[in-house]
Amino acid sequence: MAKDTETEIEHLPDSELASLLVPDLLPRHIAIIMDGNGRWAAQRGLPRMAGHTEGITSVRDMINLCRELNIKALTIYAFSQENWKRPAAETNALMMLLESYLQMEMEALIEKDTRFRAIGRVNTLPESALAWVRKVERKTAHCDKLNLTVALSYGGRSEIVDAVRRLAEDVKAGTVTPDQIDEDMLEGYLSTHGLPDPDLLIRTSGETRISNFLLWQLAYTEMYFTPTLWPDFRRHDALLALHDYQRRERRFGRTRDQVSDHPDEKVGKRSA
């Protein structure tokens, strides 16, 4: 798309941006690395936690937009294993913020038919935070409009290690033989089993790396990097990301001519 056209789209109102999206070409699953909360706060002379708190509004915007557009899965990177290295005062405050969010949003998630699920080494969370995570998982287990997956104490490498460990235990028990192991089987041991791989990854704040997030699942994902800090990333920014995604041709290893012969497969499941 020409630069002038891109600029024109950026200035369209949200309602018109949404109307220009092609429903059949929307991603089924969006993953987000929510980055820039600390910088957002620092730019305003505020404590870092102010950025994390403001970022919750961006999460709400994304949940509402996904439901509106019938996008079935949203996975957000909330707290990595590496984040435990931060000062104890910040990690403790983040855990309190997590509890507060779950307490405030549980009824809204149920009302919006949104299933909440946490992935990662969640058992390392403080007891109180873990109790709220499990409670909201139980209370929303019946919801099926949107799957909201929150990565907590998560690392992509450790997820794969944990999956391999569980698979090895089944091999040892004799319920699986080594020659049965393939990609589909291993995928079933991952914490995201049952969800399609993300079609679109969004990372905010200008960083252009995936930071140990969904290493297996992102194999064929389209990536969108924006300088916008997460607390400023709202509905308009998400709509621009979706427009950018819809301009891309997803070939999954095929040639451009092969994809042209099968236009219905431009956006779809990972090819074998």
N, C-alpha and C positions, 0 to 999 in steps of 0.2 A: 504494500500500500504506500502511496506517495506520502512524503512528509507533510504536505499541506492538508491531505485528507486526514492524517493522524491528528493534526492539530485541530481540525474542525471537529472530529469526534470527541476530543478531550473537552471541548466546550459545550457539548450537547447536554441538555438537562437529563437527569437520571431516567425519567419516564421514556424519553426518546431513545436513549441508549439501550434500555431494556427491550423496547419494541423492535430494535434492529437485530437482536440476537436470533439465531436460528435454533429452535428448540431441539431438533434432531442432532445438532452438532455441539450441544452442551456437554461438558464433562459429566461423567457419572460420579466421579470421586475427586474432590479437591483436597490437597494436603497443603498445610501452611506452616512455615517457620516464622513465628511471630517475633520479629527482632526489632530492637530500637527503643524499647521502653525506657532504659536508663538514659540514653541520649536525649530523648524527648523531654525527660524531667530536667536534665542538666541544662538544656537550652533555655529553660524557663526558671532556673534557679530553685528548683523544687527537689525534694528528696527522691531517690530512685523509686521508692514505692509508689509515688504519685503516678509515675509512668505505667507501672504494672496495673494500678487501679483503673487508670483511664483506658488501658488496653482491653478491659472487660467489655466496654461499649463496642469496640470493634468486633469482638467475638459475637456479641448479640447481633450486630449488623450482618455478619456472615451467616449466622444461623438463619436469620429471617430471610435473607436473599436466597439461600439454598432451598429453603422450603418453598418460597415463592416460585422459583424456577424449576422445581421438582428435581433438584440435584440430590441424589440419594445418600451420599456419604461425604462427610467433612471430617478430616483428621488434623488436629492442631498439636504442635510441639510446644508444650507448656513448661516442661521442666526436664532437663537432661540429667543423666548421671553425673556429667561433669559440673553441673550447676551446684552440686553439693560442696564444691571447692570454694564457693563464695563465702564471704563473712557470715558467721552464724546468725548475726542479727538480721541479715537479709533473707537467708533461707527460712528462718523461723517466721519472719513476716510473710513470706510467700506462702508458707503452709497455712498460716492464719487466713490469708486472702483466699486460698483455695477453699478452705472450709466455709468462709463467708459466702463465696460465690455459689457453692453447692447448696447451702441453706437458702439463699435468696432465689436461686433459679430452679430448684427442683420442681415446684408446682408449674412454673412456666414451661419447662421442658415437657412435662406430662401434657399440659394443655396444647402445646405445639406438636404433640405426637413425635417427639424426638427422643431416641434412645441414646443414653449416655453409657459409654464404656471406656475404661481406663486401660492402657497398655504400658508395659515397662515393668521394671522390678518394683511394683507398687507396694509390696510388703515392706519395703525399706522406708515408707512414709511414716511420720509420727502416728501413733495409735489413733488419736482423735481424727486426724485428716483421713486416715485409711478407713475409719468407721463411716465417715460421710461418703467417701467414694463408693464403698460397697452398698450403702443404703440407697444412693441415687441410682446405682446400677440395677438394684432390685426393683425399685419403684418405677423405673422406665423400661424394664425388660420387655414389656408388651408393646411398646411404641414402634411404629415402622414407617413413619413418613420420612424421617431423616436419621441416619446413623452418625452420631457425634462421637468420635473417638479422640480421647485426650491422652497424649503421651506424657507420662509422669515418671520421673526417675528412669528415663528411657535412654537406650543406646542401641543403634542399629546392629553393631557387631555383637553386643551381648544378647540381643534378641535371636540372632542366628545361632550363637553358641547354645543358648537355652533350648532352641528348637532341635538342634543336633543332639543335645544331651537326652531330650525326651525320646527322640527317634532311636538313639542307641539303646536306651532302656527297653524299648519295645523289641528291638532286634535281640537283645539279651534274653528277653522273656519268651522269644520264639513266635511272637505275633506278627513280626515283619521279617522278611528275609532280605539280605543285601541286594539281590537282583531285582527286588520290587521297588527299590528306591529310585525315584525320578524327581523332576522339578515339582510336579503336581503333588506328590506325596509330601515332600519337604515343606511346600507352601502350606499344607494342612496343619503343620506343627507351629507355624508362625502365629503371633498374637493377633494378626489381622485376618486370620482365616475366615472365610465367609464373605469378605468384602472384595470388590474388584480392585485391582491395582489402581493407584491414583492416575488419573489422566492428566492432571495439572498440578504442579507444585508452585506455590507462590512464596517468595521470600522477600520480606520487607527490609528496609534500612540501607540498601545499597550493597550489602554483602552478596557474594556470588559463589557460595559453597553450600553443601547440603548438611554439613556438621553432624555426621553420624546418624542421620534421620532416614528411616525406612530404606536401608541400603538395598535390600532384596527387591522391595516393591517398586522402587523408582527406576527400574531398568529401562523402561520405555516411556517414562513420563515426560511430558513437555514442561519446561521450566520457565518461570516468569520472575524476573528480578526487578524490583522497583526501589528507588531511593526513598520513597515515602516511609516514614517511621511508623511502627505498628499502631500506636495510639491515634495516628492521623489517617490510618487506612480504613476507609469507610465504604459505604455502598458504591459511591461513584468510582473509587479506585478499583473495586472488585469488578464492576461492570467493564471497565477498561481492560482489565486482565482477561476477562472472558472474550472480549472482542479480539484481543491479540491471539488468544488460543484458537479462535475459530478461523483465523487467517492461515493457520499452519496446516501442512499436509503431513499426516502421520502414516509412514510407510511400513513400519515394523519389519524392516529388513528387505522389503520388496523394492523393485525399481519404480520410478515414477510412472512408467507406462503401465505396469501391472496395477498400480493403485488407480490409475485413470480408468482402467477396465472394470474396476470394482469400487465405484464411488461411494457405495453404502458402507464400505469397510474403512474409510478414512479415519473415522473416529470409532474405535471399538476395542475388542479384546486383543490382548497380545497374541500375535501369531505364533504357531508352533515352529 
